[in-house]
Amino acid sequence: MVSVRNTLGDSIRAMLGIKPPPPSPEAVAAIREAMLQLLGEDGQVRHPQLHTRLHQIHDAQGLWHVRVELYAHLCEQYDESHARDCLAALLPLFKGQVPQALLDSASPGAGPDRSR
């Protein structure tokens, strides 16, 4: 099922002439697995909707946007510094899978999806 958010985002990117990187199922699986490991068993119990979403999303951009929810969980479970470090460790997995502008928006210390 296609969400309104994905459709709107695709439309805006098309109008701006931004082409998404070619999808790589292996890369998406690696990103998903890393995010699930960060969520952990405790996270699966405490945030079952997030766990389910991580399994349902089949593209890197979708997983990129779920980082915000993962960040909130990690802040709750540990602290903000640890959560920021965990998300920074995910960045190399996203390289080549999401537009560079998204990667650039994840500056160190800015939190998920905040511009410099």
Wavefront OBJ file of the C-alpha trace (Angstrom):
o trace
v 0.000 0.000 0.000
v 1.375 3.422 -0.929
v 1.149 6.086 1.755
v 0.189 9.698 1.099
v 3.541 10.812 2.553
v 5.510 8.670 0.087
v 3.377 9.810 -2.845
v 3.708 13.476 -1.896
v 7.446 13.116 -1.357
v 7.876 11.368 -4.694
v 5.889 14.121 -6.419
v 7.963 16.895 -4.894
v 11.232 15.139 -5.750
v 10.024 14.617 -9.325
v 9.115 18.310 -9.660
v 12.595 19.261 -8.424
v 14.237 16.769 -10.744
v 15.686 14.723 -7.877
v 15.984 11.072 -8.767
v 16.157 8.594 -5.909
v 19.169 6.306 -5.784
v 18.611 2.872 -7.325
v 17.175 0.534 -4.712
v 19.332 -2.190 -3.231
v 17.391 -4.874 -1.367
v 20.583 -6.077 0.323
v 21.423 -2.587 1.581
v 17.868 -2.046 2.846
v 18.013 -5.392 4.667
v 21.317 -4.404 6.299
v 19.886 -1.060 7.425
v 16.761 -2.732 8.792
v 18.801 -5.328 10.688
v 21.036 -2.643 12.227
v 17.995 -0.634 13.310
v 16.331 -3.716 14.796
v 19.503 -4.492 16.736
v 19.499 -0.964 18.143
v 15.839 -1.347 19.068
v 16.662 -4.569 20.887
v 14.352 -7.027 22.593
v 13.287 -4.452 25.174
v 12.331 -2.077 22.391
v 10.332 -4.786 20.669
v 8.267 -5.195 23.835
v 8.013 -1.491 24.715
v 7.493 -0.205 21.152
v 5.825 -2.961 19.130
v 4.540 -0.476 16.518
v 8.091 0.676 15.765
v 9.245 -2.930 15.511
v 6.420 -3.670 13.074
v 7.137 -0.542 11.012
v 10.791 -1.507 10.672
v 9.690 -4.835 9.194
v 7.072 -3.285 6.897
v 9.211 -0.589 5.283
v 10.958 -1.822 2.155
v 12.969 1.209 1.068
v 15.935 3.093 2.501
v 14.169 6.470 2.534
v 11.334 5.055 4.594
v 13.825 3.615 7.068
v 15.641 6.956 7.111
v 12.510 8.691 8.354
v 11.847 6.044 11.014
v 15.186 7.019 12.567
v 13.287 9.743 14.436
v 11.185 7.145 16.258
v 14.232 4.992 16.937
v 16.029 8.054 18.293
v 13.146 8.739 20.699
v 13.220 5.141 21.915
v 16.988 5.225 22.454
v 16.730 8.524 24.345
v 14.069 6.982 26.563
v 16.040 3.786 27.132
v 19.527 5.298 27.505
v 20.207 9.000 26.985
v 20.399 11.545 24.191
v 24.155 11.234 23.731
v 23.941 7.465 23.298
v 21.002 7.819 20.901
v 22.909 10.348 18.797
v 25.940 8.039 18.639
v 23.748 5.115 17.574
v 22.163 7.104 14.745
v 25.571 8.366 13.630
v 26.709 4.738 13.383
v 23.840 4.075 10.950
v 24.873 6.838 8.516
v 27.388 4.748 6.529
v 24.656 2.202 5.813
v 22.485 4.905 4.252
v 25.228 6.279 1.955
v 24.249 5.679 -1.642
v 20.757 4.597 -0.610
v 19.176 7.975 0.150
v 19.722 11.383 -1.461
v 22.862 13.160 -0.278
v 20.727 16.051 0.990
v 19.232 13.746 3.623
v 22.669 12.601 4.730
v 23.845 16.212 4.881
v 20.909 17.075 7.141
v 22.173 14.616 9.753
v 25.064 16.743 10.998
v 26.790 15.516 14.180
v 25.040 16.738 17.278
v 22.003 18.024 15.416
v 19.751 15.067 16.179
v 17.779 13.221 13.515
v 16.706 15.184 10.443
v 17.749 18.639 11.723
v 19.618 20.959 9.398
v 22.909 22.573 10.281
l 1 2 3 4 5 6 7 8 9 10 11 12 13 14 15 16 17 18 19 20 21 22 23 24 25 26 27 28 29 30 31 32 33 34 35 36 37 38 39 40 41 42 43 44 45 46 47 48 49 50 51 52 53 54 55 56 57 58 59 60 61 62 63 64 65 66 67 68 69 70 71 72 73 74 75 76 77 78 79 80 81 82 83 84 85 86 87 88 89 90 91 92 93 94 95 96 97 98 99 100 101 102 103 104 105 106 107 108 109 110 111 112 113 114 115 116
